[in-house]
Structure formats: C-alpha cells, structure tokens
Amino acid sequence: MIDLDAHRADPCWLNQDNALDWPKIQSYLSYHFPNISRAIEYALKSHSKKGIHILFGFTALPLTD
C-alpha cells in the first residue's frame, strides 16, 4: 500500500478542494506507467478525504518443497 498525502503533493495533482485528484493521477499513470497502473487493485480516499491510499495486488508465490 502507498499513502499519498495532499499537503505534500505538487499543486498540479490537486483538485479545486485541495484534495488529490485521482482521475488525473490515474490517467497519468495509465499513460506513462501502464504496468504500474494495471497492478493497482484499489484507490481509496483517506480519512481526511484529501489524500489517497493506493493498494497494489500481486500474484501469490507458489509454495514448493
């Protein structure tokens, strides 16, 4: 999981409410970093409603002897 804080972000990533603009971030990631974008399972607003928690999924490693 990655925690993104609005008060630490560059203003270009904020919306009119000074909260992180997830559609803008997602669009940028999809274009510039498609592999990272596809690995995102969830993007949730933080408790303050200004930041974002991004959760990544990954394929479980096989268990072998």
C-alpha positions in Angstrom: 0.0 0.0 0.0 1.1 3.5 -0.7 -0.3 6.5 1.2 -0.4 9.8 -0.7 -0.9 13.0 1.2 -2.4 16.1 -0.4 -0.4 18.5 1.7 2.8 17.0 0.4 1.8 16.9 -3.3 2.6 19.2 -6.0 -0.4 21.6 -6.6 -0.8 20.2 -10.2 -2.2 17.0 -8.6 -4.9 18.7 -6.5 -8.5 19.4 -7.4 -10.5 22.6 -6.5 -11.0 21.3 -2.9 -7.2 20.9 -2.4 -7.6 17.1 -2.4 -5.6 14.7 -4.6 -7.3 14.3 -8.0 -7.4 10.6 -8.5 -8.7 10.7 -12.1 -5.8 12.9 -13.1 -3.3 10.7 -11.3 -4.8 7.5 -12.7 -4.7 9.0 -16.3 -1.0 9.9 -15.9 -0.1 6.5 -14.5 -2.1 4.7 -17.3 -0.2 6.7 -20.0 3.3 6.8 -18.6 3.4 3.7 -16.4 0.8 1.2 -17.7 2.3 -1.8 -15.8 2.0 0.0 -12.5 -1.5 1.3 -13.3 -2.6 -2.3 -14.1 -1.3 -3.5 -10.7 -3.5 -1.1 -8.7 -6.3 -3.0 -7.0 -7.9 -0.2 -5.1 -7.5 3.6 -4.7 -9.3 4.8 -1.6 -9.7 8.3 -0.2 -8.0 8.8 3.2 -9.9 9.6 6.3 -9.3 13.3 5.7 -10.8 13.0 2.2 -7.7 14.8 0.9 -5.3 12.0 0.4 -5.4 8.6 -1.3 -4.4 5.1 -0.3 -3.3 3.0 -3.2 -3.3 -0.8 -2.8 -1.4 -3.0 -5.2 -2.1 -6.6 -5.9 0.4 -9.2 -6.9 0.3 -12.8 -7.8 1.0 -15.1 -4.9 4.2 -17.0 -5.0 3.8 -20.8 -5.5 4.6 -22.9 -2.4 7.1 -25.6 -3.2 9.2 -28.1 -1.3 
